[in-house]
């Protein structure tokens, strides 16, 4: 196994050196040494790597983690760091090798098993991912990222009851708003919107979140509690977005008149032509004869649109369109490769997609590092109900 470990280290050194040659014109240090400067202890090198990652410097982080291995840092910890770094760059095979080396050094390490599960998932091996994530949670049932991904896989494989069991087991011993949100999504899949409302409200108890609020609005729509649904949409989105979303709810609930009114108000409220609402109004027209308004001209009267109804509350906080929720991922640099796209399923044609779960990257060791959110972290991160 020593030869395999050396191969992993060598692969990392080569990858980092090539990156340095491209970006800096050469490898740091002389005669192939990793980095220059004062000699650091293993723990200091790990801290330096975490700090580099927090700055978004992946190459320096990799060099420091390799230096930590050479300086005698805890082997499992260093390889988990290298695995997280590989996973953040979309290198599933390299991440798997690093996590396996961590497990060789410390069999049963929960964070290494969690990372291995994510690496399997990124590499397209869902069954292996389930096995690794299940083992991770057996050793530490308080891992929210492993919980979120395992539940996501169960949901996507058409096993919402199994996903619900995963989420409930975690929430019995810990709390994470993303897990609570995803529990609500499983309940939505099971046709239990009343219970889903409670799950989304519990997720929102941790703080205002446009994704959770959007999901709450969708669950309330399933219960025909439209005023409350509108309030949820409007609490985190511009008025035009909330009007469009509630219009979709009315349309799916069979109330064509209120749907038309909501779409027309969304078009009239938006300072520019609101394509989503116009598209939804066109769909409504195909279902039943309605008068389609013309696209609004800024500064001109809006013919063919209804006046705002006093029955609907006004938007509270204008924010970007609410999107579906997803567990937060471990902080990694912005060069992270995109995660697999969520599986589509029937959902309201709202401004933002209905809930969709996408996996989070594995957590780092507690209290270690943070960095700027990656592009993948900014993307839609939940599962459609």
Secondary structure, DSSP 8 states (H G I E B T S, - for coil): -HHHHHHHHHHHHHHHHHHHHHHHSS-SSSTT-S--SS---HHHHHHHHHHHHHTT-HHHHHHHHHHHHHTT--HHHHHHHHHHHHHHTT-HHHHHHHHHHHHHHSTT-HHHHHHHHHHHHHTT-HHHHHHHHHHHHHH-TT-HHHHHHHHHHHHHTT-HHHHHHHHHHHHTT---HHHHHHHHHHHHHTT-HHHHHHHHHHHHTTS--HHHHHHHHHHHHHTT-HHHHHHHHHTTS-HHHHHHHHHHHHHHTT-HHHHHHHHHHHHHHSSS--HHHHHHHHHHHHHS---------TTS--TT-----TTS---SS--S-------------TT---------------SS---B--------STT-------HHHHS--SB--
